Amino acid sequence: MMPVYDYKCENCGKFEIKQRITEDPLKTCPTCGGKVERLIGKNIGIVFKGSGFYTTDSRMNKDRAKQINQERQKDNQALLDGDVKSYVEQAEKTDLKIKEA
C-alpha cells in the first residue's frame, strides 16, 4: 500500500496522488504542468495491530519472559549438576508450561 500525498498546484488547486515513500516530491502538476507544493498531511489514521501497544501488554510480556527465564534456569542448573535425567525431565516440564501459557 502506497501513501497518499496532498499537493497544491498554483493553477489547479489541491489534489492527492499516491507515491512511494522513496520517490521525490512532485515539482510540476500532472494536469496542467504548473508549479506544485507538497502539503503536510492532517488527520492521518494510524491503526495499532497486535500486542505491545498498551502498558498492560508490555507488563504481561515482561512478566511472561521473566517466568520463562526462571524455568530455563532450572533446566540449566540440572545440566550443570551433571544430572542429565533431571535435565530432560525439567526441560519437558518447562516446554509444557510454555505451551500452556
Backbone hydrogen bonds in HBPLUS format (Angstrom, degrees):
<---DONOR---> <-ACCEPTOR-->    atom                        ^
c    i                          cat <-CA-CA->   ^        H-A-AA   ^      H-
h    n   atom  resd res      DA  || num        DHA   H-A  angle D-A-AA Bond
n    s   type  num  typ     dist DA aas  dist angle  dist       angle   num
A0019-GLN N   A0003-PRO O   3.14 MM  16  6.10 158.3  2.18 168.8 175.5     1
A0005-TYR N   A0017-ILE O   2.85 MM  12  5.45 173.9  1.85 151.8 150.2     2
A0017-ILE N   A0005-TYR O   2.94 MM  12  5.45 150.2  2.03 149.0 158.7     3
A0039-LEU N   A0006-ASP O   2.83 MM  33  5.41 166.4  1.85 140.0 144.6     4
A0007-TYR N   A0015-PHE O   2.81 MM   8  5.42 164.8  1.83 171.0 173.2     5
A0015-PHE N   A0007-TYR O   2.94 MM   8  5.42 153.9  2.01 144.5 147.8     6
A0008-LYS N   A0037-GLU O   2.87 MM  29  5.32 146.9  1.97 144.2 155.2     7
A0037-GLU N   A0008-LYS O   3.02 MM  29  5.32 145.0  2.14 133.3 144.0     8
A0009-CYS N   A0013-GLY O   2.68 MM   4  4.81 177.4  1.68 137.1 136.2     9
A0013-GLY N   A0009-CYS O   3.16 MM   4  4.81 146.5  2.28 115.1 123.6    10
A0010-GLU N   A0035-LYS O   3.06 MM  25  5.93 159.4  2.11 169.2 175.3    11
A0023-GLU N   A0020-ARG O   3.16 MM   3  5.34 153.4  2.23 103.4 111.3    12
A0036-VAL N   A0027-LYS O   3.19 MM   9  5.36 156.9  2.24 121.2 122.3    13
A0029-CYS N   A0034-GLY O   2.68 MM   5  5.12 149.9  1.77 146.6 156.9    14
A0033-GLY N   A0029-CYS O   2.89 MM   4  4.52 136.1  2.09 119.4 130.7    15
A0057-ASP N   A0054-TYR O   3.00 MM   3  5.25 126.6  2.30 102.6 116.4    16
A0058-SER N   A0054-TYR O   3.30 MM   4  6.74 160.3  2.34 159.4 162.1    17
A0059-ARG N   A0055-THR O   3.13 MM   4  6.24 158.4  2.17 146.1 152.4    18
A0060-MET N   A0056-THR O   2.93 MM   4  6.02 159.0  1.98 143.0 148.9    19
A0061-ASN N   A0057-ASP O   2.87 MM   4  6.09 159.3  1.91 151.8 158.0    20
A0062-LYS N   A0058-SER O   2.92 MM   4  6.07 158.5  1.96 146.4 151.8    21
A0063-ASP N   A0059-ARG O   2.93 MM   4  6.13 164.5  1.95 151.1 155.5    22
A0064-ARG N   A0060-MET O   2.87 MM   4  5.98 158.0  1.92 148.2 154.6    23
A0065-ALA N   A0061-ASN O   2.89 MM   4  6.04 160.1  1.93 147.6 153.1    24
A0066-LYS N   A0062-LYS O   2.91 MM   4  6.08 156.3  1.97 147.9 154.6    25
A0067-GLN N   A0063-ASP O   3.00 MM   4  6.20 155.5  2.06 145.0 151.4    26
A0068-ILE N   A0064-ARG O   2.98 MM   4  6.25 163.8  2.01 152.7 156.5    27
A0069-ASN N   A0065-ALA O   2.90 MM   4  6.06 159.0  1.95 147.3 153.5    28
A0070-GLN N   A0066-LYS O   2.97 MM   4  6.22 153.7  2.04 146.9 153.5    29
A0071-GLU N   A0067-GLN O   3.07 MM   4  6.38 154.8  2.14 147.9 154.4    30
A0072-ARG N   A0068-ILE O   2.91 MM   4  6.20 158.8  1.96 152.1 158.1    31
A0073-GLN N   A0069-ASN O   2.95 MM   4  6.18 142.2  2.09 143.1 153.4    32
A0074-LYS N   A0070-GLN O   3.28 MM   4  6.63 143.3  2.43 139.7 147.9    33
A0074-LYS N   A0071-GLU O   3.13 MM   3  5.25 126.0  2.43  97.7 110.9    34
A0075-ASP N   A0071-GLU O   3.19 MM   4  6.62 152.5  2.27 143.8 151.2    35
A0076-ASN N   A0072-ARG O   2.94 MM   4  6.27 162.0  1.97 151.1 154.9    36
A0077-GLN N   A0073-GLN O   2.92 MM   4  6.10 152.2  1.99 144.3 151.7    37
A0078-ALA N   A0074-LYS O   3.15 MM   4  6.39 159.8  2.20 150.6 154.4    38
A0079-LEU N   A0075-ASP O   3.20 MM   4  6.54 153.5  2.28 146.5 154.0    39
A0080-LEU N   A0076-ASN O   2.85 MM   4  6.12 154.7  1.91 150.2 157.5    40
A0081-ASP N   A0077-GLN O   2.93 MM   4  6.13 144.0  2.06 145.2 154.7    41
A0083-ASP N   A0078-ALA O   3.17 MM   5  5.63 145.6  2.29 176.5 166.6    42
A0082-GLY N   A0079-LEU O   2.98 MM   3  5.14 153.3  2.05 103.2 111.5    43
A0087-TYR N   A0083-ASP O   2.97 MM   4  6.22 152.4  2.05 147.8 156.6    44
A0088-VAL N   A0084-VAL O   2.92 MM   4  6.18 162.6  1.95 155.0 157.9    45
A0089-GLU N   A0085-LYS O   3.03 MM   4  6.28 166.4  2.05 151.4 155.2    46
A0090-GLN N   A0086-SER O   2.80 MM   4  5.91 165.9  1.82 151.0 155.5    47
A0091-ALA N   A0087-TYR O   2.81 MM   4  5.92 161.8  1.84 152.9 158.4    48
A0092-GLU N   A0088-VAL O   3.01 MM   4  6.17 154.9  2.07 146.0 152.4    49
A0093-LYS N   A0089-GLU O   3.04 MM   4  6.34 154.9  2.10 147.1 153.9    50
A0094-THR N   A0090-GLN O   2.88 MM   4  6.14 159.2  1.93 151.6 157.6    51
A0095-ASP N   A0091-ALA O   2.90 MM   4  6.13 163.0  1.93 149.4 153.8    52
A0096-LEU N   A0092-GLU O   3.02 MM   4  6.20 154.1  2.09 144.0 150.9    53
A0097-LYS N   A0093-LYS O   2.92 MM   4  6.21 158.8  1.96 151.2 156.8    54
A0098-ILE N   A0094-THR O   2.95 MM   4  6.19 157.3  2.00 153.9 159.9    55
A0099-LYS N   A0095-ASP O   3.04 MM   4  6.25 156.6  2.09 145.7 151.7    56
A0100-GLU N   A0096-LEU O   2.98 MM   4  6.18 153.7  2.05 150.0 157.1    57
A0101-ALA N   A0097-LYS O   3.18 MM   4  6.33 141.3  2.34 141.6 150.3    58
